[in-house]
């Protein structure tokens, strides 16, 4: 039987909205505006669209303990 010990790196992005909300999200939460050709994320508090390129990123290693 195989046991996974590490799941590789997962990127976690951090965004700050003009409504003073600060939140984290993953790449699966990024949406794409086809007209403007820009990826964005939606603020969970006020619904403002924030450009994905304006957000900071950190990398986290996932282990079986953190799942």
N, C-alpha and C positions, 0 to 999 in steps of 0.2 A: 504494500500500500504506500502511496506517495503522500507526503505531508508538505504543504506549502509553508515555508518559513518567512518568506518576504514577498511582497506583491509589487515591488518596484517603486518608482517615484510617482507621486500624484501632485500635480500643481494645484495650489490653492491661491486664488486671487483675492485681493482686498480692494474694496471700492469705498469711496466717501462721496456722499451725495450733497447737494446744496441745501437739503433739509436737515443737515447734521447727522444723518443716519450713516453709520459705518457698518459694512457687512462683508462677509466672505462668501465666495462662490467657486465652483469648479467649471472647467471648460464646457461641460455638458449643459450649463445654465446660460451660455452665451447664445444670443439670437443674432440674426443677420438681416440688415436692412438692404434689400435688393436695389432699391432706387438710389440710395446714397452709397452703396457698396461698402458699408461699414458694419463691423460686428459691434454689438452692444449688449449690456445687461440692464435689467429693469430693477430699480430700487424697490425693495419689498415694502417700504413705508408709504411712499408718495407716488410710485409708478413712473418716475422720471427715467428717461433713457440715458445711460452713462456709457460713453465710448469705452470699449474693452481696452483700447490702447492707452487709456489714461489711468489704468489700474495697476497696482503693484502685484508682484507674484512671489510666492514662497514655494519651495519644494518639500514635500513630506514623504518619508518612507513609511509604507504601511507594513505592519507585521501582523501576525495572527492574533496577538494580544490586543491590538487596537481595533480589530474588527469586532 
